Amino acid sequence: MTMIMPNNLGRQYSLHAEEYEKKAVEVLRSGWYILGKEVDAFEKEWADYVGAKHCVGLASGLDALWISFRLLDIKEGDEVIVCGNAYIACVMGITMNGATPVFVEPDEYDNIDADKIEAAITPNTKGILAVHLYGQSCDMTKIMELAKKYDLRVVEDCAQSHGNHWNGQVVGTFGDVGCFSFYPSKGCGAFGDAGCIVTNSDELANKFRVYRNYGSQKRYHNEVVGTNSRLDEMQAGLLRVKLTHMNEFNAERCALADRYMKEITNPLIQHPKVRPGADSTWHQYVIHCERRDELMEYLKERDIGTIIHYPIPPHLSEAYAYLGKKKGEYPITEKYADEVLSLPMYNGMTYEEQTAVIEAVNAFK
Ligand SMILES: *Cc1c(COP(=O)(O)O)cnc(C)c1O
């Protein structure tokens, strides 16, 4: 067998290649490439998919995050609570506005430990960034209770959780804004960079529409200093095709996860846990192993590629040296960074490929 990759985007493409190609040609021939009928249609369809009133297409997930904090008026001097094991982009969304990230340790579900949030709240706390990591919802009940009690804004980062739920409600619809990335490896991945926000607020949705297009609604009439963060027609058209297959993609990933769960029996491996009330769309199948680096090397020698999400927690990254955090300050976060490993997981993964992964993981001693 050839090398098994941690992710294989070509496989997912090949499942519906003709549909994407037909749409791409349609968009090319339309003669209209930015903010047109594909974007309008996709925004309606994505809002319906998550059950939100509005969706506004943007250029990336990071843009969705930083523009959210900008429009919620979170700025220098303000603090935003975020899980310590977040992806670096989550933290950048906060710091690009001059605000300060306040890290809270993850729990056994690899997401923010909601029981530790209250202790991190100060008079400067303005918001919580709820990152639904690896395809699973945070405890949104507790987070929304705290937000209400302390009058905090809540932004949900759903980049890795397209279409999964907390107590039956789709993530992205609990807080003030839900942010999505359509980076190619995400659940509903584009064929380039793309992102969006969802919100139930008419006022906020309108602000995003203005902000993404140089602060203008009417051509050459600029109301605010905005940015250029527009979803393009090609990506929107292709995302519309992807969206029609989302249930099938998520079901396939659930079946792959079920099989890993049942058939990986090596006691050195700790399986991911799904929080009661959440359902996972298995953006990643993240195991914990104390001898993670050895396991990763062992699998690599057997032509099985794995990935670490993420090896360096944001508080220890060079980019955030200015925050003055030291190693040992967030011991759970740091332990997870040393233990986590994402097994191959992608749509179009064959039975034989998964068998090879399972056998190799079980053979590790
Ligand atoms: C991918 C990702 C982002 C950033 O999205 P881009 O589209 O790459 O800018 C932000 N947060 C999380 C959790 C992500 O996985």
The ligand as an SDF file (V2000), in Angstrom:
LIG
                    3D

 15 15  0  0  0  0  0  0  0  0999 V2000
   -8.6070   26.7970   10.5400 C   0  0  0  0  0  0  0  0  0  0  0  0
   -8.9210   27.4610   11.8020 C   0  0  0  0  0  0  0  0  0  0  0  0
   -8.9570   28.8590   11.9150 C   0  0  0  0  0  0  0  0  0  0  0  0
   -8.4710   29.7810   10.8340 C   0  0  0  0  0  0  0  0  0  0  0  0
   -9.1340   29.6730    9.6450 O   0  0  0  0  0  0  0  0  0  0  0  0
   -8.4500   30.2080    8.2830 P   0  0  0  0  0  0  0  0  0  0  0  0
   -9.5510   30.0760    7.2840 O   0  0  0  0  0  0  0  0  0  0  0  0
   -7.2760   29.3520    8.0010 O   0  0  0  0  0  0  0  0  0  0  0  0
   -8.0680   31.6370    8.5090 O   0  0  0  0  0  0  0  0  0  0  0  0
   -9.3580   29.4060   13.1070 C   0  0  0  0  0  0  0  0  0  0  0  0
   -9.7100   28.6400   14.1480 N   0  0  0  0  0  0  0  0  0  0  0  0
   -9.6590   27.2960   14.0940 C   0  0  0  0  0  0  0  0  0  0  0  0
  -10.0830   26.4990   15.2880 C   0  0  0  0  0  0  0  0  0  0  0  0
   -9.2540   26.6640   12.9300 C   0  0  0  0  0  0  0  0  0  0  0  0
   -9.2040   25.3260   12.8930 O   0  0  0  0  0  0  0  0  0  0  0  0
  1  2  1  0
  2  3  1  0
  2 14  2  0
  3  4  1  0
  3 10  2  0
  4  5  1  0
  5  6  1  0
  6  7  2  0
  6  8  1  0
  6  9  1  0
 10 11  1  0
 11 12  2  0
 12 13  1  0
 12 14  1  0
 14 15  1  0
M  END
$$$$
